[in-house]
């Protein structure tokens, strides 16, 4: 391989080139995906109801982390999946090891705009307060005392 390429190239160099070229072609033919606002709202509501978000900063942090995970998932599913089939590798490895991250420059810019919208979204203070009260009431609920079980009478055969 080194002799044919007339240089110090490895198989990984060729796989990286091939994967990056395939990703570039695929991205040019694919509409840039948008973050799903309904999924975001549902996720954040669950976090609030679990008591994991209690203030505006936790809301922003949660929104940012959700968007980052969602962006990576979309890259893996939309671009990594078809390329992984051609390289006979996993879609995660294709994204992480073989596709040059610069290929996603335009996608990342679009995601950044979506993330900005999410970060500017209203912190649901009333919902958080209601969820905290509900959790507090749940903690105060009386616990049923565990008493001795009555012995089970068995019928003789």
PEHU-V811844 format. One record per backbone hydrogen bond with DSSP energy under -1.0 kcal/mol. CO is the residue of the C=O (numbers start at 0). NH is the residue of the N-H. E is the energy in kcal/mol with one decimal. If there is no record, write none. Layout:
co=CO nh=NH e=E
co=CO nh=NH e=E
This chain:
co=0 nh=4 e=-2.3
co=1 nh=6 e=-1.7
co=6 nh=8 e=-1.5
co=9 nh=13 e=-1.4
co=10 nh=14 e=-2.6
co=11 nh=15 e=-2.8
co=12 nh=16 e=-2.3
co=13 nh=17 e=-2.8
co=14 nh=18 e=-2.8
co=15 nh=19 e=-2.5
co=16 nh=20 e=-2.5
co=17 nh=21 e=-2.5
co=18 nh=22 e=-2.7
co=19 nh=23 e=-2.5
co=20 nh=24 e=-2.2
co=21 nh=25 e=-2.6
co=22 nh=26 e=-2.9
co=23 nh=27 e=-2.0
co=35 nh=39 e=-2.1
co=36 nh=40 e=-2.8
co=37 nh=41 e=-2.4
co=38 nh=42 e=-2.6
co=39 nh=43 e=-2.9
co=40 nh=44 e=-2.2
co=41 nh=45 e=-2.0
co=42 nh=46 e=-2.2
co=43 nh=47 e=-2.5
co=44 nh=48 e=-2.7
co=45 nh=49 e=-1.6
co=46 nh=51 e=-2.4
co=47 nh=50 e=-1.5
co=54 nh=58 e=-1.9
co=55 nh=59 e=-2.4
co=56 nh=60 e=-2.7
co=57 nh=61 e=-2.6
co=58 nh=62 e=-2.5
co=59 nh=63 e=-2.5
co=60 nh=64 e=-2.5
co=61 nh=65 e=-2.5
co=62 nh=66 e=-2.4
co=63 nh=67 e=-2.3
co=64 nh=68 e=-2.4
co=65 nh=69 e=-2.7
co=66 nh=70 e=-2.6
co=67 nh=71 e=-2.2
co=68 nh=72 e=-2.3
co=69 nh=73 e=-2.5
co=70 nh=74 e=-2.3
co=71 nh=75 e=-2.4
co=72 nh=76 e=-2.7
co=73 nh=77 e=-3.0
co=74 nh=78 e=-1.9
co=74 nh=79 e=-2.2
co=75 nh=80 e=-1.4
co=78 nh=82 e=-1.5
co=79 nh=83 e=-2.6
co=80 nh=84 e=-1.4
co=81 nh=85 e=-1.1
co=82 nh=86 e=-2.2
co=83 nh=87 e=-1.2
co=83 nh=88 e=-1.9
co=89 nh=93 e=-2.1
co=90 nh=94 e=-1.9
co=91 nh=95 e=-2.6
co=92 nh=96 e=-3.2
co=93 nh=97 e=-1.3
co=93 nh=98 e=-1.8
co=99 nh=102 e=-2.0
co=100 nh=103 e=-1.6
co=101 nh=104 e=-1.6
co=103 nh=107 e=-3.2
co=104 nh=108 e=-1.9
co=105 nh=109 e=-2.0
co=106 nh=110 e=-2.6
co=107 nh=111 e=-2.5
co=108 nh=112 e=-1.6
co=109 nh=113 e=-1.9
co=110 nh=114 e=-3.0
co=111 nh=115 e=-2.3
co=112 nh=116 e=-1.6
co=113 nh=117 e=-2.0
co=114 nh=118 e=-2.8
co=115 nh=119 e=-1.5
co=117 nh=120 e=-1.1
co=122 nh=124 e=-2.2
co=123 nh=127 e=-2.5
co=124 nh=128 e=-2.6
co=125 nh=129 e=-2.4
co=126 nh=130 e=-2.4
co=127 nh=131 e=-2.7
co=128 nh=132 e=-2.3
co=129 nh=133 e=-2.3
co=130 nh=134 e=-2.4
co=131 nh=135 e=-2.4
co=132 nh=136 e=-2.7
co=133 nh=137 e=-2.0
co=134 nh=138 e=-1.9
co=135 nh=139 e=-1.4
